Structure formats: structure tokens, C-alpha cells
């Protein structure tokens, strides 16, 4: 799970390797899904982290594959490290 306090976003991974990103500024108080990244990784996601003030979400799977996701354009393929 990852939290970006500056953009009020919360990201979490599901057991099916989907990353969901929700806004904490939504109305009513209950959060709604902003983005869903399907098949984010082939293996279980172990870590999610936002890069502060950059609009980037980093995910790492159980095989240590790192992917960077841009909040500005999630339609582009992620950068693999």
C-alpha cells in the first residue's frame, strides 16, 4: 500500500496483481477508484511507493522487477528497471 499525501492518492495491489489507485478527496467521503492497472506484474506485488511530488508510482514484484507508473499518463507502458 502507498500513500501520496500531496496528491491525496492511495494505491494498493490486489491478489490478482491489479494496482488500484483511489482519491482521498472524493465526495461523498467514501473513496472511489481513479485508476486500475490490470496485469501490473506477472508475479505477486510486494511493494508500492509514490515518489514524492513527482506523480510517479513505483511497484516491485516478488522477483524484484521494478516498474514506474506515471500518474499523468497511465496508458503508456511502464518503465522497467
Residue pairs with C-beta under 8 A, 6 or more apart in sequence:
1 10
1 11
1 12
1 13
1 48
2 10
2 11
2 12
2 48
2 49
2 50
2 57
3 9
3 10
3 11
3 50
4 10
4 11
4 50
4 52
6 52
6 53
7 50
7 55
7 71
8 23
8 24
8 25
9 21
9 22
9 23
9 24
9 34
9 50
9 71
10 21
10 22
10 24
10 31
11 19
11 20
11 21
11 22
11 48
11 50
11 57
12 19
12 20
12 48
13 19
13 20
13 40
13 45
13 48
13 59
14 20
15 44
17 39
17 40
17 41
17 42
17 43
17 44
17 45
17 61
18 36
18 37
18 38
18 39
18 40
19 35
19 36
19 37
19 40
19 45
19 48
19 57
19 59
19 69
20 33
20 35
20 36
20 37
21 33
21 34
21 35
21 36
21 37
21 57
21 71
22 31
22 32
22 33
22 34
23 31
23 32
23 34
24 31
26 32
35 71
35 74
37 69
37 74
40 59
40 67
40 69
40 78
41 59
41 61
41 65
41 67
42 61
43 61
43 62
43 63
43 65
44 61
44 62
45 59
45 60
45 61
45 62
46 60
46 61
46 62
47 58
47 59
47 60
48 57
48 58
48 59
49 57
49 58
50 56
50 57
50 58
51 57
51 58
55 70
55 71
55 72
56 68
56 69
56 70
56 71
57 68
57 69
57 71
58 66
58 67
58 68
58 69
59 66
59 67
59 69
59 78
60 66
60 67
65 80
66 80
66 81
67 78
67 79
67 80
67 81
68 78
68 79
68 81
69 78
70 76
